[in-house]
Amino acid sequence: MVDEHRGLRRRTVQRILLAQFGLAGFLGAGFWVFSGSRAGYSALIGGLISAIASWVFARFVFAGGQRSSDQFLRRVMLGELLKLGVVVIMFGVALTALDLAFLPLISAFAVTLLTYWVALLFA
């Protein structure tokens, strides 16, 4: 029974991550078509920042074997801190090292992040 729920959670997380990575590509392409290559590249980077941070979170939370509910909750909380750190570092690199348009970058990040929460509602 526990293994069934664990498998269901993994599949749900995989679908959410696939949706985030797909949406990052879609937003990048959309911005590119309607606003030019710099906007498209910026939107792609913004979406990927969100998707990669979610992937890091999922890898951290689901690493290892079975855990008690307290251990799992602790892992989720630490995973969120790790995810926040990854986002801060990637935004820092993106904003300082790359020539990006800020509005497409932050817009795609926000939409991709929102996808995570909307997908959880339907999971």
Secondary structure as UniProt FT lines:
FT   HELIX           2..35
FT   HELIX           37..62
FT   HELIX           69..97
FT   HELIX           102..122
//
